[in-house]
Amino acid sequence: MGIKSFQGARAKEVSKKEYNAPILVEDYMTKKLVTFSPEQSILEVMELFAKHNISGGPVLDDNGFLVGIISEADCMKQISESRYFNLPILDKSVERFMTKNVETIPHGISIFDAAGIFHKNNRRRLPVMKDGILVGQISRKDIVVASLKLSGRNWK
């Protein structure tokens, strides 16, 4: 007597062409950014951080090109100096404290590649560029949220 299979009907495998879940950085990045200028005072930046509940943002020149990034950690330099010299937080410019050599990522890479970049360089946020123009910013939290959205799908 032969052995019968009692598995029942199997679901059809989804071909790669049918799988179209958004997995690119541009699908999850923040597009409406709070930006700063090199001439702004560090005090004003700290006030904007508190107002918008953010911890950093890109610094753009008058032509809209990315020239740096400013973060809470950069503001800590100013706060520390103020205490050391027993001075109030002065209207020193962002340019003095911002990070000038900013690592950026292209808009078209996958969130998995972006996760690798975050893991490698220990940054909290990365400006997203398209043809040399700032188009958004992605954070580690954005990558985590994206992975949660994809967790119900097949990553193979």
C-alpha positions in Angstrom: 0.0 0.0 0.0 1.3 3.4 -1.0 1.8 6.4 1.4 -0.5 9.3 0.9 0.4 12.9 1.7 -2.0 14.7 4.0 -0.4 18.1 3.6 -3.1 19.6 1.5 -2.7 22.4 -1.0 0.4 24.6 -0.6 0.5 28.3 -1.2 2.2 29.5 -4.3 5.6 31.0 -3.9 5.7 34.7 -4.7 8.1 35.6 -7.5 10.6 38.4 -7.0 8.7 40.4 -9.6 5.5 40.3 -7.6 7.3 41.3 -4.3 7.2 45.1 -4.2 7.5 46.0 -0.6 9.2 49.4 -0.1 12.7 48.7 1.1 14.6 51.8 0.0 15.8 54.6 2.2 13.7 57.1 0.2 10.6 55.2 1.3 11.3 55.8 5.0 13.4 58.9 5.3 12.1 62.2 6.7 11.6 64.7 3.9 10.4 67.7 5.9 13.5 68.7 7.8 14.3 71.4 10.3 17.5 72.8 8.8 20.0 75.3 10.2 22.5 77.8 8.7 26.1 78.2 9.6 25.4 81.8 10.9 22.7 80.8 13.4 23.5 81.0 17.0 24.0 77.8 18.9 21.5 79.0 21.5 18.8 79.3 18.8 19.6 75.8 17.6 19.1 74.4 21.1 15.8 76.2 21.3 14.7 74.7 18.0 15.8 71.2 19.1 13.5 71.5 22.1 10.7 73.1 20.2 10.6 70.4 17.4 11.7 67.5 19.7 14.7 66.7 17.5 18.3 65.9 18.4 20.0 67.2 15.3 19.7 68.4 11.7 21.6 69.4 8.6 23.3 72.7 8.1 22.8 74.3 4.7 24.5 77.3 3.1 22.7 80.2 1.4 22.4 78.1 -1.8 20.8 75.1 0.0 23.9 72.9 -0.2 24.8 70.7 2.8 27.8 72.1 4.6 27.5 70.3 7.9 25.4 68.7 10.6 24.6 69.9 14.1 23.6 67.7 17.0 22.9 67.7 20.7 26.4 66.3 21.2 27.8 69.4 19.4 25.8 71.6 21.6 27.3 69.9 24.7 30.6 71.4 23.6 29.2 74.9 24.0 27.5 74.1 27.3 30.7 72.5 28.6 32.8 75.6 27.6 30.3 77.9 29.2 30.5 76.2 32.5 34.3 75.9 32.4 34.8 79.6 31.7 31.8 80.5 33.9 30.1 82.3 31.0 26.5 82.3 29.8 25.7 80.4 26.6 26.7 83.0 24.0 25.5 83.6 20.5 28.3 81.7 19.0 27.6 80.4 15.5 26.7 76.9 14.5 29.7 76.9 12.1 32.0 76.7 15.1 30.4 73.6 16.6 28.9 71.7 13.6 30.4 68.5 12.2 31.8 69.6 8.8 32.8 66.2 7.3 29.3 64.7 7.0 28.8 61.2 5.8 25.8 61.0 3.6 23.9 58.2 1.9 22.2 58.0 -1.5 18.4 57.9 -1.6 18.2 54.7 -3.6 20.0 52.2 -1.2 18.1 49.6 0.8 17.3 50.0 4.4 19.5 46.9 5.0 22.5 48.6 3.5 21.7 51.7 5.5 21.5 49.6 8.7 25.0 48.3 7.9 26.3 51.9 7.6 24.7 52.9 10.9 26.2 49.9 12.6 29.7 50.6 11.1 29.9 54.3 11.9 27.8 54.7 15.0 25.8 57.7 13.7 22.3 58.6 14.9 21.2 60.2 11.6 22.4 60.5 8.0 21.5 63.1 5.4 20.1 61.5 2.3 21.3 62.9 -1.1 20.1 62.7 -4.6 22.3 64.1 -7.4 24.3 66.1 -4.8 21.1 67.7 -3.3 19.8 67.0 0.2 16.4 65.3 -0.1 15.9 64.0 3.4 17.4 62.5 6.5 17.2 59.0 7.8 17.7 58.0 11.4 18.4 54.7 13.2 14.8 54.8 14.5 13.5 55.1 10.9 15.4 51.9 10.0 14.0 50.1 13.0 10.4 51.2 12.1 11.0 50.1 8.5 12.2 46.6 9.6 9.1 46.2 11.8 6.9 47.1 8.8 8.7 44.4 6.8 8.7 41.8 9.5 5.5 40.1 8.3 7.0 39.8 4.8 9.5 37.3 3.4 13.0 38.9 3.3 14.5 36.1 1.2 
